Every structure is written in C-alpha cells, then in structure tokens.
Amino acid sequence: MEKIKVLHIITRFDKGGSAQNTFLTLLGLKKQNFNPCLIAGLSLESEMKNEEMKSKEIDIKRLESEDIDFIQCPALVRKINIIKDFKAFFDIWKLIKKNKPLIVHTHSSKAGLLGRLAAKFAGIPIIVHTPHGHVFFGYFGPLKTKIFIILEKLASRITDKIVALTNREKEDHLRLRIANDDKFIIIHSGIDLKKFKELSFNEKQNLKRDLGIPENILIIGTAGRLEPVKGPEFLIEAAKYIILKYPNTHFLFSGDGHLKQNLEERASELGIEKNIIFLNWRDDVAKIISIYDVFVLPSLNEGMGRVLVEAMALGKPIVASNIGGIPDLVSHGKNGFLVPPKDPRELANCIQILIEDEEKKAKMGKAGKEIVENFTKEKMVEKIAELYKELMIQKNICL
C-alpha cells in the first residue's frame, strides 16, 4: 500500500515543547503508513546556546536516519517581517508544490498562517493546524493581539481540523470565535515515558553534589525559558517568603532566556542569591527534575504545559498557574495546586503546604504518575494518524 505523504511545517525547530511534540509525531508517523517530512525556519530567534544547538542537530540527524526529510526555510521567522514573510510564503508554496503531500500539518502561529495559506494555493486537499497554545494573551499588546485573532479566524476557514492540546485551549478559541466547535479536535501532547524514570538515591546525591547543592536540602524547581510569558520573576518573589521561613531551601531554574540577568539581580536585591541556582538550558531535564521536591510552573500562558507531564512522570507534586491548558493536567488538591497567575504570595503558600506535609507531597506525586499514562507519545501519534485517515474518508480520498 502506498504511504501517505504528510508535510509538517513549524516556525522554530528547537528544544521547546511544540518542536518536541512535532519531532515525536514525525517519528511515530514514520512507523505507520505515512511518509512524513518537515519544513522549519532556522530557529535563530530561539537564541540557542551550544548545548541546545548540539541537541537540536542530534534530533535532525535522527529524523534523517529515519528517512524523514528535514527542509530549512531561512525566511520563516517568528517576528513579523513583511519582506521575509512574503518570501517565506512563496518558499513554502514552492516546497509544497515540489513535495506534493496529501496532507499539510502546520504548527504554531507564524508557520500556521503562512503554511496553511501556501497549502491552499498549492491545492492541498487536507490542511491541519496545531496552535500549541495561542498568542491571544500574554505575548503582545492589544492591537497586535486583535490582528492575530482576525488572521486566525481567516485561516480557520481553509483549515480542515484544528488540533487543540487541551480543553481549555479549545474553549479559548471558541470564546474568541476563531472557528466553530466541529472544527476542533483535542489531542494531548505526548512524551516518551521511557526517558522519565526516577533516579536512585545515590544518583540524586551525586547530581546534587555536581550542582553544588548540599545533601538533605529541599529543592523547589522549574524548567523552561526565562521569558516574561513563563513568569519566572514571580517564582523569585515567592522564593523570598519560603527562604525566610526555611533558610536551607534552594530554588532551581533550568532554562535560559532574556530575563536571566534581571532575575539574578532581583535575587541579589532580595538577599536570596545563595539559595537560587540558574542552570541554563540542559539536555538532561529528566535528571534535573528528578532531584526536585516540588515542581513549579508560574506561567502567564500555556497551551498545555508539556513540562508538567514530564514532572508528573517523575512523581513530582505540582504548583502551577491556573491558566491555559494547565487545569487539564493539574487537578487542584489531587496532584498539585493551581494558583492565580502573577501571585507570588499564593505560590509561596502552596509550596509551603507541600514542604510541611510530606504525606500530601507523596500522595500528589503518586496521583500525577497515574495521570501521565494518558499523555504518552504512542497515544498522541495514534490519534493524529486516526485524524488523518478520517479526513481522507470525509474527502473520499483513496490510495
């Protein structure tokens, strides 16, 4: 039977959640009756350091070793640039015409708009889009946000299906009337559970020693880009309340970004810099999260919060903002706590509860592990493959 050619398009192929979701999808589809390939921008705006760049190159080589074409589109950038955007549109259109896929599946905002339009002009019969969250709040000012909403409404008209990662993400799109309910399907982002296994006690102690963390120290940690939308400054503010009461507690930030220097300066102003550790980007995030006692995600906007699934797989209780798709993962009082965004006091209160109640901490960690079984890469790929086949049936496409 002839394999179904699927072309995926993403703006930035880095080590972020949307790119890793796409990476695992491509590998999974290859094992089924699909012939996937990927178009991606150069990802220069990710400002990746050497370690992240090396890890990205390993991912690209992995795709190529599986005979999955990786095609770079230099003009495809995240920021609005009229000249580059027009060039990216025509470059993508030419690549689509050359590769002749049956399905075009776009990811994220910029690639979603340009990719879907190019696919429509190229006469592609099936067009699918995964927003991986949205940019309707927390990213831009009111005017630019309104423009994006209008563009998303227009793009939805040429889209056969929009894949929301969570119920909340779908509800946000419906509330803003991006498209009708029947245009959406919910498919959770999946992870490779094999990568997220608890370290032994000795392994944890060795890692702590390597990081300069004393033994028997409580570690409150997060992982992600140090950018405004991720809200790391609110965790710094929460840390001062915890450290004042529990001076031996350490806060660990795994990730890099524009706010790093500001966060370091703020920690120094608060007199807590000795208890704050910034690790930059790491390719061993599973090991790092494994030594956390509590995982915190203080984001202002999250499509799903893929890193939460990773932390839950490692049995960590969660404290996270009650925004975006996070409530689909964190059930307040069951596997963690949900707090209002931009609220350091409430972040600190919930962290303190877990510090003081070992039984509750263990119970929430166990509950998280059970929930994670619904978020495997295998389930994600299976649902995406089913979606493609259903759309082929609807359009009477036979191979």
C-alpha positions in Angstrom: 0.0 0.0 0.0 1.3 3.4 -0.9 2.4 5.5 2.0 0.5 8.8 2.7 2.8 11.8 2.3 2.4 14.3 5.1 4.3 17.6 5.2 4.7 19.3 8.6 5.6 23.0 8.9 6.9 24.7 12.1 8.5 28.1 12.6 11.1 27.1 15.2 12.5 23.6 15.4 14.3 23.9 18.7 14.0 22.1 22.0 10.8 23.7 23.1 7.5 21.8 23.7 5.9 22.4 20.3 9.0 21.3 18.4 9.4 18.2 20.5 5.8 17.4 20.0 6.3 17.6 16.3 9.6 15.6 16.4 7.9 12.7 18.2 4.9 12.9 15.8 7.1 12.6 12.8 9.0 9.6 14.2 5.7 7.9 15.2 4.0 8.5 11.8 7.0 7.0 10.0 6.4 3.7 11.7 2.8 3.7 10.4 1.5 4.0 6.8 2.8 7.6 6.4 5.7 9.3 4.7 6.3 12.5 6.8 8.7 15.4 6.1 9.3 18.7 7.9 9.8 22.3 6.9 11.2 24.6 9.6 12.8 28.0 10.0 16.4 28.4 11.1 15.2 29.0 14.7 17.7 31.8 15.2 15.3 33.7 17.4 15.5 30.8 19.9 19.0 32.1 20.6 20.1 28.6 21.5 23.4 28.1 23.2 25.9 25.5 22.1 24.5 22.6 24.1 20.9 23.2 22.8 22.2 23.6 19.3 24.0 20.3 19.5 20.9 18.6 20.9 18.8 20.1 18.1 21.3 18.8 15.5 21.0 15.3 17.0 17.3 15.5 16.5 17.7 16.5 12.9 20.1 13.6 12.3 17.6 11.3 13.9 14.9 12.4 11.5 17.3 12.0 8.5 18.3 8.5 9.8 14.6 7.5 9.6 14.4 8.9 6.0 12.3 11.8 7.2 13.3 14.9 5.1 14.2 18.0 7.1 13.9 21.1 4.9 15.0 24.5 6.2 13.2 27.7 5.2 15.5 30.6 6.2 12.9 33.3 5.6 10.5 31.6 8.1 11.0 33.7 11.3 8.8 34.2 14.3 8.8 38.0 14.3 6.6 39.9 11.8 8.8 41.0 8.9 6.8 41.8 5.7 9.6 41.1 3.3 10.7 37.8 5.0 7.1 36.8 5.4 6.3 37.2 1.7 9.4 35.3 0.8 8.6 32.5 3.4 5.1 32.2 1.9 6.5 31.7 -1.7 9.3 29.4 -0.5 6.8 27.2 1.4 4.4 27.2 -1.6 7.2 26.1 -3.9 8.3 23.4 -1.4 4.7 22.1 -1.1 4.4 22.0 -4.9 7.7 20.1 -5.2 6.9 17.5 -2.5 3.2 17.1 -3.4 1.9 15.9 0.0 -1.6 14.7 0.5 -1.7 16.4 3.9 -0.1 19.6 5.2 0.0 19.9 9.0 1.2 23.3 10.4 2.4 24.1 13.9 2.5 27.4 15.9 1.2 30.8 14.9 3.5 32.1 12.1 4.0 28.7 10.3 0.3 28.1 10.8 -0.7 31.2 8.9 1.8 31.1 6.1 1.8 27.3 5.8 -2.0 27.0 5.6 -2.3 29.8 3.0 0.5 28.3 0.9 -1.1 24.8 1.1 -4.4 26.2 0.0 -2.8 28.0 -3.0 -0.9 24.8 -3.8 -4.2 22.8 -3.9 -3.5 20.5 -1.0 -6.7 18.6 -0.2 -6.2 18.2 3.6 -4.9 21.0 5.9 -4.5 20.5 9.6 -3.2 23.0 12.2 -1.9 22.7 15.8 -1.6 26.0 17.5 0.3 24.6 20.5 -1.5 27.1 22.7 -2.2 30.5 21.3 -0.9 34.1 21.3 -4.2 35.7 22.3 -2.9 36.9 25.7 0.4 37.1 27.5 2.5 37.8 24.3 1.6 41.0 22.6 -0.2 44.3 23.1 -3.9 44.7 22.4 -3.6 45.9 18.8 -1.2 43.1 17.6 -3.3 40.6 19.5 -6.5 41.7 17.6 -4.7 41.4 14.3 -3.6 37.8 15.2 -7.2 36.9 16.2 -8.5 38.2 12.8 -5.8 36.3 10.9 -6.6 33.1 12.8 -10.3 33.5 12.0 -9.5 33.8 8.3 -7.0 30.9 8.3 -9.5 28.7 10.1 -11.7 28.9 7.0 -9.2 27.0 4.9 -8.4 24.5 7.7 -10.0 21.1 7.9 -9.1 20.5 11.5 -7.5 22.4 14.4 -5.8 20.3 16.9 -6.1 21.7 20.5 -3.8 20.3 23.1 -6.3 20.7 25.9 -10.0 21.5 26.6 -9.1 25.0 27.8 -7.2 25.8 24.6 -10.2 24.8 22.6 -12.5 26.8 24.8 -10.3 29.9 24.3 -10.6 29.6 20.6 -14.3 29.1 20.7 -14.8 32.1 23.0 -13.0 34.3 20.5 -14.9 32.7 17.7 -11.9 31.6 15.8 -13.9 28.7 14.4 -16.9 26.5 15.1 -16.8 23.7 17.6 -16.8 21.0 14.9 -13.5 22.3 13.5 -11.6 21.3 16.7 -10.3 18.0 18.0 -8.4 17.6 21.3 -5.1 15.6 21.1 -2.9 15.9 24.1 0.9 16.4 23.6 2.7 13.1 24.3 6.0 12.4 25.9 8.4 9.5 25.8 7.8 8.0 29.2 11.0 5.8 29.0 13.1 9.0 29.4 11.4 9.9 32.6 12.4 7.4 35.2 13.3 8.3 38.8 17.0 8.3 39.7 18.2 6.2 42.5 19.0 7.9 45.8 22.8 7.7 45.1 22.3 9.1 41.6 20.4 12.0 43.0 23.0 12.7 45.7 25.8 12.6 43.0 23.9 15.0 40.8 23.3 17.4 43.7 27.0 17.3 44.5 27.8 18.1 40.9 25.5 21.1 41.0 26.9 22.3 44.3 23.8 21.6 46.3 24.3 20.2 49.8 22.6 16.9 50.8 19.3 16.8 52.5 18.3 20.2 51.1 14.8 20.9 49.8 14.7 21.8 46.1 11.9 23.8 44.6 12.4 23.8 40.8 11.1 24.9 37.5 12.1 24.3 33.9 11.6 26.4 30.8 12.6 29.6 29.0 13.3 32.6 31.2 10.9 34.8 29.3 8.1 37.0 30.5 5.3 34.7 29.4 6.8 31.9 31.6 6.5 34.2 34.7 9.9 33.2 36.4 10.0 36.6 38.2 7.0 35.6 40.3 8.8 32.5 41.4 11.7 34.6 42.5 9.4 36.8 44.5 7.7 33.7 46.0 11.2 32.3 46.9 11.9 35.1 49.3 8.9 34.1 51.5 9.9 30.4 51.6 13.6 31.1 52.2 12.8 33.4 55.0 11.0 30.6 56.8 13.1 27.7 55.5 16.6 29.1 55.0 18.0 25.8 53.6 15.6 25.6 50.8 17.1 26.0 47.3 15.2 27.2 44.1 16.5 25.8 40.9 15.8 27.3 37.4 16.6 25.0 34.5 16.4 27.1 31.3 17.8 30.2 29.7 16.4 33.4 28.3 16.3 37.2 28.2 15.2 37.6 31.9 18.2 35.7 33.4 20.2 38.7 34.3 17.2 40.5 35.7 16.3 37.5 37.8 19.9 37.2 39.1 19.8 40.9 40.1 16.4 40.6 41.8 17.6 37.6 43.8 20.6 39.6 44.9 18.4 42.6 45.9 16.3 40.3 48.0 19.3 38.7 49.6 18.5 35.2 48.5 21.0 34.7 45.7 22.8 32.0 47.6 19.7 29.9 47.5 18.9 30.4 43.8 20.6 28.3 41.1 20.3 29.1 37.4 21.4 26.1 35.3 20.9 27.5 31.8 19.5 25.1 29.2 20.1 21.3 29.9 19.7 18.3 27.7 19.2 16.1 30.8 16.0 17.8 32.1 14.7 14.4 33.4 17.6 14.1 35.7 17.3 17.7 36.9 13.6 17.4 37.6 14.3 14.1 39.4 16.0 15.9 42.3 13.2 18.4 42.7 10.9 18.1 45.7 8.2 20.3 44.2 7.8 21.4 40.6 6.5 24.9 39.9 5.2 26.4 36.7 4.3 30.1 37.2 3.4 30.8 33.5 1.1 33.5 32.3 0.1 31.5 29.2 0.5 27.8 28.4 -1.1 25.7 25.7 -0.7 22.6 27.8 2.5 22.8 29.8 4.3 19.7 28.4 7.0 20.0 31.1 4.2 19.4 33.7 3.7 15.9 32.2 7.4 15.3 32.5 7.5 16.4 36.1 4.4 14.2 36.9 6.0 11.2 35.2 8.8 11.7 37.8 6.3 11.7 40.7 6.6 15.4 41.5 3.7 17.4 43.1 2.9 20.5 41.1 2.3 24.1 41.9 1.2 25.9 38.7 -0.7 28.9 37.4 -4.4 28.4 36.8 -4.3 29.4 33.1 -4.3 28.0 29.6 -4.4 24.2 29.4 -2.7 23.6 32.8 -6.0 22.7 34.6 -6.4 19.8 32.1 -3.2 18.4 33.7 -3.3 19.6 37.3 -6.3 18.9 39.4 -6.3 21.2 42.4 -5.7 19.3 45.6 -5.2 16.0 43.8 -1.8 16.0 42.0 -0.9 19.6 42.8 -2.2 23.1 43.4 -3.5 25.8 41.0 -2.8 29.4 41.8 -3.7 32.7 40.2 -1.0 33.9 37.8 1.3 36.8 38.9 0.6 35.9 42.6 3.9 35.2 44.5 2.2 35.0 47.9 -0.1 32.2 46.8 2.7 30.4 45.0 4.6 30.5 48.3 1.6 29.4 50.3 1.1 26.3 48.2 4.8 25.5 48.1 4.9 25.8 51.9 2.0 23.3 52.3 3.9 20.7 50.4 7.1 21.4 52.3 5.3 20.9 55.6 3.2 17.9 54.6 5.3 15.1 53.4 2.4 12.7 53.2 0.4 15.1 50.9 3.5 15.7 48.8 4.0 11.9 48.2 0.2 11.4 47.6 0.1 14.2 45.0 3.3 12.8 43.3 1.7 9.4 43.0 -1.5 10.8 41.6 0.5 12.6 38.9 2.2 9.4 37.9 -1.2 7.8 37.3 -2.5 10.7 35.2 0.6 10.7 33.0 -0.4 7.4 31.4 -2.9 9.4 29.3 -0.1 11.5 27.8 2.2 9.0 26.0 3.7 9.7 22.6 2.1 6.5 21.3 -1.4 7.7 22.2 -0.7 11.1 20.6 0.6 9.6 17.3 -2.3 7.1 17.2 -4.9 9.9 17.5 -3.1 12.0 14.9 -3.0 9.1 12.4 -6.7 8.4 13.0 -7.5 12.1 12.3 -5.6 12.0 9.0 -7.5 8.8 7.9 -10.9 10.2 9.0 -10.3 13.4 6.9 -9.3 11.2 3.9 -12.6 9.3 4.3 -14.6 12.5 4.5 -13.0 13.8 1.3 -13.3 10.5 -0.5 -9.6 10.1 -1.0 -8.4 6.6 -1.7 -4.9 5.4 -2.3 
